[in-house]
């Protein structure tokens, strides 16, 4: 890039001011385990971790599952339709029922990542994340 001619103005200004731009990124979801529940035909357990980058967030969604959240690192804000959002820190938990619409889910920090574990009891072989408009 000769003299910054190809840089976008906002990026160039950020570099000149010594500010590192942070681009919003989707949460990173890692599946840890999926296990059928023979005592509950048609049901399975899904265990995942979700990592929010600084400022990261989820769109409004639902799970059609019993979802149990346990915060591992950082601080997250969670809320379902009809309830006040809560801010959670490591060791704290959150529950979403099968009919809940998850209206708030984001990292409480713009500078630090956050990570949480989710254990879901759900129908076998169906998506665990359903966007809601």
VENCOR-V594924 format. One line per field, one symbol per residue. psi: psi as a letter, one per 20 degrees, with the letter a starting at -180 (. if undefined). burial: 1 if it has 16 or more other ideal C-beta (glycine too) atoms within 10 Angstrom, else 0. A space follows every 10 residues. Layout:
psi = ???
burial = ???
//
This chain:
psi = oojjhiqqgh ggggghikpo poppqqqppp phqppqnhin piqrppprqp oprpjqrqrp rrilropopo pgqbpqpqqq piqpqqpqrp iqrqpprhiq pnhporpiqi iqrqpqpppq orqqkqqioo qp.
burial = 0000000000 0000000000 0000001000 0000000000 0001110111 1110110100 0111111010 1001111111 0000000100 0001010001 0111111110 0011110111 1100000100 000
//
